[in-house]
Amino acid sequence: MENYFFMRTVLNWLSEPRRFNRMLAITLRVLATLIVPFSLVTFFKAGKVIFDLPASGILGGIVFQVFFVLAIYAVVHGLLIRARNIDALPGGEYNMFPLAAILIRAAGEAIAAFVSLVAVGGGIYVWFTGKGVGTILNPPPKFLPLFGDTTFMGGIEFMVGGVMSAILVIVVTYLAAEGLQLISEAAVRLQESRRVVSEPSLSSEPSVPSEPSLRLRSGFGS
């Protein structure tokens, strides 16, 4: 009956850290690849909005499209780089801590890159059109902060707010990643110290004391 059940084989395969890392690296690459066609849908929808804009606002729509493409490129390239980092992990008993640290960094970098670039392009779009970013990026992502209104100062607020939000995301995610790395290093040091204590010390064997040398005195009578 064991030949008809596969979960034991799957679990044994996943228990190998290098194989698990390889699976997650492939998943990250697939995710990065899927982002491209999904973003094309938003790109073409935004293109239809641009053609409905007045002549004075078309340039702002085109600039937004350029920054949107740059944002997608930054997200995809960053995920591919982090996938290579996951592939390079050596594995080990505490493999999940460095793995989770890389995933947290990847998520923070992707969100920060998208938010900052879209915020700059969106602010320029507001300047040229007097409309909110929601008119060209519809619907806007949940993680995209919408600062300001449709005035010139509103465009500046949208830029500054987006860039500052991206910096905050980077700081928080990098801090969390470094915390996981510290936990991993502490666990490795604790394991090494336990191994050293458990190993028998060769110097603990009792030494045999050396016998004192005897002096032989010989005397000759006269």
Secondary structure, 3 states (H helix, E strand, C coil): CHHHCCHHHHHHHHCCHHHHHHHHHHHHHHHHHHHHHHHHHHHHHHHHHHHCCCHHHHHHHHHHHHHHHHHHHHHHHHHHHHHHHHHCCCCCCCCHHHHHHHHHHHHHHHHHHHHHHHHHHHHHHHHHHCCCHHHCCCCCCCCCCCCCCCCHHHHHHHHHHHHHHHHHHHHHHHHHHHHHHHHHHHHHHHHHHHHHHHCCCHHHCCCCCCCCCCCCCCCCCC
